[in-house]
Amino acid sequence: MGYIRFLIDNRLFLLAGFLLTFTSSFGQTYFISLFAGEIKGSFGLSDGQWGGIYTIGTTLSAITMIWAGALTDRFRVRHLSLGVMILLALACVAMALVPNGFLLILVVFALRLMGQGMMSQLGAVAMSRWFVAARGRAISLSSMGFAVGQALLPIVFVALLVRYDWRSLWVLAAVCVLVVIPVMQTLLRQERTPQSMAEDTQSLGMGGRHWTRVDLLRHPLFYMLIPLILGPAAWGTALFFQQVHLTEVKGWSLVSYVALMPIYTGSTIAFTFITGWAVDRFGVKWIVPFQMIPFGVSFLVLAAADSIFMAGVGLVIFGMGQGMQATATTAFWAVFYGTRHLGAIKAAAAALMVFGSAIGPGITGALIDLGINFPNQMIPIAMFYFAGAALAGLGILRYQRDLPSAVA
């Protein structure tokens, strides 16, 4: 079945997945970091202090995700998304009203938990569970929400930031979240749910069984994948979190840099679709190890970039990695560990990912305060990506033989 026919036949569920991933934007680093200059100015924070606040709030959300993410095994997406989106809207309002740096930690916690954490978790688990044979295509199509949000929202909100107070724009963000709620409730009136799925529609993992989260944490493969899970979240988050600092060091205008987001998004979209097709055609085990390589190459290019054009080249390559990761990593958990306890398993990975997004800004911000600018940090970060790719490749090569024959 081609992408177009698949999209038409499953349009309601795919649109629901798209809206879940798009709405996560308001808790994603690339959105929050647009207001970094205003936040630091309002509260008198240095790069390191703002990074520290972001790290604490995001780390707390990562710890909470271990429990909260498992709720996707117990509740319908329709019901759970309603509560999460209401809380996300309240978090946006809280950002508009926050009076001091201490309470800013709690606001960051709520935005990250409900946005990047739970909204992304809902989108990933829903697509992985609702679709089996076409899982790669379903994930790639729903992941367009991430790409559209990253392409559209920075341009719109940076333009609005020129004319309006930053706090009022967070009220607008809350309104955007609330507008999605009735649409989501309508789309999922006839939801495919964990409770409604027959036993024979579920996918088995390694050893022909459904793995629990305890099983996952006892198995060596998970630990060999930690750099692959942690790296893109940590250093990709840092790339967008430090975009104001990066443009200042490089001598680029923030508006010109943000204007590159559509071409970055175009690259992400293209490789999201290519990866979705490749996962369904060749199997996820052949894709996952290679997704780290574009990240490493992009950081080398951005470190050396001396013009806004080369910055665009680096972001295009980075988008290739983002497109591969958005589809392949999500599909990986269902293929290798089964779908019965997918919410709990994905929650463990999501917690690690969110923790990575916490330490990235904290580490890079502290190093900036010590006099090591972000472009100079990019070369060792690239080496981390390459090492993570090699380790993941070795792990998958060793344990892919345990997959059920139909999957392998």
N, C-alpha and C positions, 0 to 999 in steps of 0.2 A: 504493500500500500504506500503510495507517494505521500509527501508531506501535505499537499493541498487536500487530497481526499481524506487523509487522516485528520487534518484540521477541521474540515467540514463535519465529519462524522462525530467528532468529539469536542465540538466547539464550546459547549457550556462548561465542561470540566477543565478544558485547557484555558479558557478565559478566567475561570476561578483561580487556577494556578498562577496565571499572569498577574492578576490583581494582588494575590498574596505576596508575590515577590516584588512587585512594584511598590506596594505600600510599605514594605520593609525599608524603603529608601530613607524614610524620616528618622530611622535609628541607625543608619549606616554612617560610617566615618566620613565618606566623601561629602555627605550633606552637612553633618555637624561641623566639619572643618571649614566650611564656607564662612562661618561666623567666628572663626578663631581670633581674628584681629579685634573684632568688636568685644568678644568675651574677655580676652586678655586686657583690653583697654578699660572695660567697665569695672573689672575686679583687680586691676593692677598686678596681673600675673606675668611671669616670665615664661619662655618656651618650656623650660623644665617643670615649672609649677603647673602649668596647664596640662602638660603631658602626664604629670603625676596624678592630677585629679582624674584625668581620663582613664589612666591605668587602674586606679583604685575602683572607680565606678564600673568599668568594664570587667575587671576581675570578679567583682561581686556578682555581676550578671552571669559570668561564666559558671561560677559555683552554683548559682540558682538554676541554671539551665539543666544541670544533671538531673534535677528533680522535675522541673517544669516541662522539659522536652519530652519526658516519658508520658505526659498527659495525652499525647497524640495517639497512644495505643489504646486509650480508654474512651475518648470522646470524639464525636463527629467533628469534622472540620467546620461545618456550619455553626455549631454551637461554640466551639473553642475560639474560632476566629472572631466571633462577636465580642467576647470578653477581652481578647487580646487587643483588638482595634480600639475599643473604648479606653482601655488603659494606655495605649499608645497616644491617643488623642489627648488624654489628661497629662501625659508626660510632656507633650509639646506645649501645652498651656503652662505647665510648671516651668519650662525653660523661659517662657515669656515673662514670668513673674519672679524668678529666682532672685533673692536679694543679696546673697553672699557666696563666697567660694566654698564654704563647708556644705551648704545645701546643694551646690552645684554637683557635688559627688553623687547625691541621691538622684538628681535629675538625669545625669549621665547614665547611672545604673538603670533607671526605668526606660530610658530611650533605647539603650543597647539591648536590654533583656527583651522588650516587647518588639522592637524593630528588627535589628540584625538577628537576634536570637529566635524568638518564637514565630514571627512572620515567615522568616526563611525556613525554619523547621517545618512549619505547616505546609508550605509550598513543596518542599522536597519530599516529605513523607507521603503527602497526598498523591503526587505523581508516581512515586516508586511503588505505591501500593495499588493504585487504581489501574495501572498499566503494567503488563508483563512483557509480552512479545515486542511491543513498541515502546518500551520504557525509555530508551535513549531519545527517541523523537519527542515523546511527551515532555521529558525533562528539558530538552533543548527549547521547545516552544514556550513552555511556562517560564523558563529562565529569561525570556525576553523582557520580563518585567524588571529584572535587575538592570539590563542594558538600557532600556528606555528611560528608566529613572535616572541612571547615571548620565545619560546624554542630555535629557531635557531639564531636570530640576536645577543643576548648577547654573546653567545659562539663565533660566528664568529668575532664580532667586538672587544671583549676582546682579542682574539688571535691576531688580526691585530694590536691592540693598543700596543702590545709588540714591534712591528717592525716599525710601521708607526706613524707619527705625528697625533695627534687627529684631527687637522683641515682638513687634507687630507681625513680622513675617513668620514667627513661630506660632502665632495664633492662626495665621493663614494655613500653616502646615496642619494644624489640628483640624481645621475645617475640611481640608483635603481628605484626611483619614476618615472623618465622619461621613463624607459623601459616598465613600466606597461601601460602607456597611450595608445599606439596603440593596445595593447591586449584588453583593456577595450572598446575602440571604435569599435573594430571588434565584440566582444561578444554582444554588445547592439545595433547592427545595426537594429534589429527587437525588440525594447524594449517594454515591457509592461510598460505603463506610466500612471500617474494619469489622463491625458487627454483622454487616450484611454479606460479607464475602464468604463464599463456600470454601471448604478446606482445600479442594483440589485447584483453586485459583491462586493459591499462595506459592511462592517460590522457595525452594530449599537452598540452603547454603552449602558450605564445605562439609564433606562427610555425609551428604544427603539428609541434613537435619536443619531445624531452626535453632539458631544460636541465641542465647540470652546475653544480657550485658555482662554478667559475671563470666560467662564462657569467653566473651570477647576479651575481657581484661586479663584472662589467664593464658591467652594465646600469643605467641611471639610475633605474629604478623602485625598485630595492632601497634606494637612498639617500634617495629621497623618502619611504620607509616607515619609516625609522629612528626618528623620533619616535613613530610609532604602535607600534612594537615595544618601544622603550625606555621610553616614558612610563608605561604601566600597570604594567610590572614595577618601575620605579624608585619611583614615588610610591605605587602600591598596596602595595608591600612596606613602604615607610616608614610608611604608615597603620597597618599591623598591628604593625610593629616598634616603633613609638612609642606603642602603645596604653596602656602603663602611664603614660608621661609625659603623654599626652593626657588621660587620666582625672584625673590629679593637677591639671593646669592648669585643667580645666573644673570640678573639684570633684565628679566622679562617682565612684562606687565601681567598681572593676575588675569585681566580680561582676555588677553591674547592666549594665555595658557588654558584657561577654562574653555575658550573657543575651540580648542583641540578635542574636546570631549566627544563631539559627534564622530570624528574619524576613529577615535579609540573605540567608541561604541560600535561603529560599523565593523571593525575588526573582530570585536567580541561576538557580535551577532553572527558573522560569517563562520567563525570557528565553533560557535555553539551548535549551529546546524550541521556543520561538517562532522563534528564530534558525535552528535546524536546519531547520524547516519552510520558512522564508523563503529559505534558501540553496538548497534543492532546488527551490523553486517559482520564484524570481525570479533566482537566480544570486548568487554571492558578491560580485561586483563592486558590487552595489547596497547591500550591507550594511556592508562593511568601513569605509568612511570615517566612518560615523555612530556607530561603537562608542565613539569617544573622547568624544563629547558628554556622555553620562551621567556619565563620570568627572569632567569639569570641573564640571558642575552639582553633583555630590555634594560636591566639595571646598569649593565656595562655601557650601553649606548647613552642612557640618560646621564650617567656620571661624566661622560666625555662630551656631551652635547654643548655646543657653543652658540647655537641659534635656535629659534623657536621651531624651525623646520626639523632639525634633528630631534628636538623634544617630541615632535609629532611622530617621527619614525620610532622612537623609543616607546611611545604610548601605543602605537599600532602593534608592535611586537608584544607588549605587555597584554594587550587585548586578546591576542592569540592564546596566551596562557589562561586568561580569565575565561574565555570561551570553552577551552578544553576542561578546565577545572569545574566549571558550573555544571557540566553534564556528566563527565566521567566519574568524578568523586561521588556524586549523589547516587549514580547507578551502582557503583562499586559495593556499597554496603548491602544492598538488596541481593546482589549476585553472590557475594562471598559469605554472607551471614544469614540469608533468608529474610522473609518479610513478616513473620508472625510477631517478632519483638523489635521491629524496625524502628519504632519511635524511641525506645529506650537506647538502642544501639546508636542511632543517629544523634541522640541527645548527648551521649558521651563524646562523640566526634565533634558535635556542635559546641560543646563546652570547651573542648580543647581549641577549637577554632576561635571562639570568642575570647578565650584567654590569650591566644596569640595576638588578636587584635588589640588586646589590652597592653601587652608588653612592648609591642612595636613602637607606638607613640611615646611610651615612657622611656624606653632605652634611647631612641633617637633624640628625644627632647633633652635628656640628661647629657648626652654627648655633645649636642649643640651648645648647651650651657658651658661645657668644658672647652669649647673652642673648636670642636670637630664638626664642620658643617655637613649637611646631609649628603651632598654629592660625593664627599670623600668617604662617607660610610657605605656607599652603594657597591663598591668593589668587593669587600668582604661579604656583603649580603648576597651578591651574585654567586660567590663560592659556596655559600650555604645552600642555595637552590640546587646547584649542580651535585653537591654531595647528597642532598635529599633525594634527588632523582635516582642516583645510583643505588642507594639503600632500599628505596621502594621497589626498584626493579629486581633486586636480589630476592626480596621477600616474596613478591608475587611469582617470580620464577620458581621458587621453592614450593609454595603452597597452592598454586593453581592446579596441580595434579590431584588435589583433594576435592575439586569441584565435581558435582554430578556430571555424568558424561554428556547429558543433553546441553548443559551450560558450557562445559569446557569445549 
